Amino acid sequence: MDIGKKIRNARTEAKLTQEQAAEALGVSRQTISNWENEKSYPDIVSVVKMSDLYSVSLDHLLKGEDTMSKYVDYLEESTDVVKSRKKLSKLILMVTYLGIWAVSLIVFWFFTEESDAMGYAIMCFWVLLPVATFVISILIGKSDDWGREKWWMSIFFGVMYMFAEYATFNAANMAAFHQINAPEYTMILSGAVISLIGLVIGVGMNRFSKKKTKTA
């Protein structure tokens, strides 16, 4: 017997309608119908919930070589999809930041005159890069995709903030005076602090959202 039929039989034996089961499981009635007709499969958390709701064992729902094989294949496939989406999400954030960072350098070298230096410094180092760092750090903090490594991103943003100055004003001075200068390492701290504030806010928003969902 396939998993869809087992789920349907367990529901009917529990004397629950699809609407009642859907409400208890926190999904739509159409989702229940899709599971029972094997148009889609439930995730492992939903299977555990159904086991409790229908008062049947997981062994009963998944027992059978063919049933288990199909479900394991589905879980493997869905896990790969989730991993790919996480990687894509992380890549988009990084590409966005690096794109803004690169544009700030291009503007300095190709579109900024000497008389515009002060305006560029304010726009780039007091507005554009700090805001980009802050906003993207919030998005990283809100996401569950980064895990504990999210906190290391503050160092990354700090280093990139320092290199932005080193690749613009510092590089221009080195070219003008034919000498090599050390980077302004204190800028790492500035960028890291901005990022940390964003990360803390993002993590706080994430926890508040989860807490609100649980109490809803």
MOHUNOR-V208571 format. One record per residue. SS is DSSP state (H for helix, E for strand, L for the rest). D_LAST is the distance of its C-alpha to the last C-alpha in Angstrom with 1 decimal. Layout:
# MOHUNOR-V208571
SS:D_LAST, SS:D_LAST
This chain:
# MOHUNOR-V208571
L:36.7, L:34.2, H:30.6, H:29.5, H:31.6, H:30.5, H:26.8, H:27.8, H:30.0, H:27.5, H:25.0, H:27.8, H:29.1, L:25.7, L:26.1, L:22.9, L:22.9, H:21.6, H:19.0, H:17.8, H:18.0, H:16.1, H:13.1, H:13.3, H:13.8, L:11.3, L:14.4, L:16.6, H:19.5, H:21.9, H:20.7, H:21.5, H:24.8, H:25.6, H:25.2, H:27.3, L:29.9, L:29.9, L:29.3, L:26.8, L:25.8, L:22.4, L:21.7, H:22.3, H:18.8, H:18.4, H:21.8, H:20.8, H:17.8, H:20.3, H:22.8, H:20.7, H:19.5, L:23.1, L:24.7, L:27.0, L:28.1, H:27.5, H:31.3, H:31.5, H:29.2, H:30.9, L:34.4, L:37.3, H:38.8, H:38.2, H:34.5, H:33.8, H:36.0, H:34.1, H:30.7, H:32.0, H:33.4, H:30.1, H:28.3, H:31.1, H:31.0, H:27.3, H:27.5, H:30.4, H:28.5, H:25.6, H:28.3, H:30.1, H:27.2, H:26.5, H:30.2, H:30.3, H:27.4, H:29.2, H:32.5, H:31.4, H:30.3, H:33.6, H:35.7, H:34.2, H:35.1, H:38.5, H:39.2, H:38.7, H:40.7, H:43.5, H:43.6, H:44.1, H:47.1, H:48.6, H:48.4, H:50.2, H:53.0, H:53.6, H:52.6, L:53.0, L:56.4, H:57.6, H:57.1, H:53.4, H:52.7, H:51.1, H:48.9, H:47.8, H:47.1, H:44.9, H:43.0, H:42.7, H:42.3, H:40.5, H:38.4, H:38.1, H:37.8, H:35.7, H:33.2, H:33.1, H:32.7, H:29.9, H:27.8, H:28.3, H:27.6, H:24.2, H:23.5, H:24.9, H:22.7, H:19.5, L:20.6, L:20.5, L:23.8, L:26.1, H:25.3, H:27.5, H:30.1, H:28.1, H:29.7, H:33.2, H:32.6, H:33.3, H:36.8, H:37.2, H:36.3, H:38.6, H:41.4, H:41.0, H:41.0, H:44.3, H:45.8, H:45.1, H:47.4, H:49.8, H:50.1, H:50.8, H:52.6, H:53.7, H:55.0, H:56.8, H:58.5, H:59.5, H:61.0, H:62.8, H:64.3, L:64.7, L:62.9, L:59.9, L:57.4, L:54.5, L:51.0, L:49.2, L:47.2, H:45.5, H:43.6, H:41.6, H:40.2, H:39.3, H:37.5, H:35.7, H:34.4, H:33.0, H:31.3, H:30.0, H:28.4, H:26.7, H:25.6, H:24.1, H:22.2, H:20.9, H:19.9, H:18.1, H:16.2, H:15.4, H:14.1, H:12.1, H:10.4, H:9.9, H:8.6, H:6.0, H:5.1, H:5.6, H:3.8, L:0.0
